[in-house]
Amino acid sequence: MITKFGKRFLTSHLAGLVDFTTKDLALGIGSSAVNQFGNDTRLEFEFYRLPATLSSIDIRSADITGLLSTGLAVTYTAQNNFSPGQTVKITGVVPTQYNVSSAIVTSASNSQFTIASSSTGNYTSGGYASSYSAIFSATIPQDISGVISEIGLYPGARKSTNSFDSQFITSFDNNLNWTDGSFNPETTFNSESFQSKIGENMIGIRAVASGSKEYTNSQTFYDISGYSVNDSIAIAYKKMDTNLSKIRVKFYSSDSSHCWVDFTPESGTGDKITSLTLNNLFSNTTATPPDLTSIVKVGVEVTAGSGGSTIVYLDSIRINDEDTFDPYFGLISRSVLTGADILTKVSGRQVDIEYKLALEF
C-alpha cells in the first residue's frame, strides 16, 4: 500500500520536483498489518535494504459484459489476463455497487475474474476493469538470509544527512562475541524444527526460576547521543515458554556506567517483536550515567518468573529513527506477505525478487 509520504513523493516526482531515478527495497520480518490509512513510516522490523536494479510496468484492462454475485464474491465476465493477487479498479458498471476503487483478484480465467464483495443486485450494463502497476526488481545477495514477511519501497538516495538514522545494534549471529565472563551462550542453527527470522542461527539465554542471566558483547561501538526520547528500540526474539519475565538490554560506556531498557515479553510463545520508545532507555541509568557518545558494550539480561526456568532465543536488536522528517525521503509503500508468499531466503545462493506497486488512476 502506498503511504501518505509515498503519495506526496510520487506527486512531487510527477511534477518534476524530486528525482526518483534510484529505488531501494527494504526487507523485514514483521507481520503487523499495513495501516489502511497509509500511516506506515517504516517496516515493523527491517533487516536488509538493497537497490532495485530494474524497473518495468504491468498494465492490464478488460471490458466487463456480465457478472454473478453470491453475496460473498462477485465474478465478472470479461476477456482478461488478470492474475490472482492483482489489484484492479472497476468503473462504469450499472448498478454502481459493483464499481470498486481497489480490489484483489481472488481467481481468474481468460473469460472471467472474481473479487471478494458483498454487493448484490442484477447486472444491467457496462463495466471496465483496469490494473496499473510499477514493478521493481532486485537480487538478494547470497550471504543474506532471513524470513522475509514484509517489503518496503524507498527512494534510493536522500538529499539530507542523518547521522542518527535507524540502525542495527546486533543480529546475534556469532555467539563467540557474547560472554558471561566465563562462557559463551549456546547457539541453535536453523533446521526443519527451528527457524531464526534473521540469519542462520540464534543465541539462547537460559535463566533459572526467579533468576537472571546476562551476556555482554564488547565488540561494539555506538554513538546513540543524537537519538531522541521519541525514537524507538526493538528486539526480535523467539519465546520458548511462558516463564519469561523480562528481557533487559543494557548499553555500557564503562563497566560501571550503563543505561537499560526492560522489554516485557509478548503473550504466548513463538517469534516475537517488542518495541519501546527510547525514553524507556534514557530514563534508566546507573548512578553515574553512561557517555552516550561512546557505547562500548551491549548486554542482554534474561529474567525468569517464579513459575520455572526459561530460555529465550535472540534474533536482533535495532534502533528506529521515528521523528526525523525529510520531505524527500521516506517509506513510499509497504506490503506484508502471508502464507505461501513469505520468502525464506537461505544463504549460499542469490534470489531474484520483484516488488509490484499497484497504482490507482
Buried (B, 14 or more C-beta within 10 A) or exposed (E): BBBBBBEBBBEBBEEEEBEBEEBBBBBBBBBBEBEEEBEBBBBBBBBBBBEBEEBEEBEBBBEBBEBEBEEEBBBBBBEBEBEEEBBBBBBBBBBEBBBBEEBEBBEBEEEBBBBEBEBEEEBEEBBBBBBBBBBBBBBBEEEBBBBBBBBBBBBBEEEEEEEBBBEEBBBBBBBEBBBEEEEBBEBBEBEEEEEBBBBBBBBBBBBEEBBBBBBBBBEBEBEBEBBBBEBBBBBBBBBBBEBBBBBBBBBBBEEEBBBBBBBEBBEEEEBBBBBBBBBBBBEBBBEEEBBBEBBBBBBBBBBBBEEEBBBBBBBBBBBBBBEBEEEBBBBBBBBBBEEEEBBEBEEEEEBEBEBBBBBEE
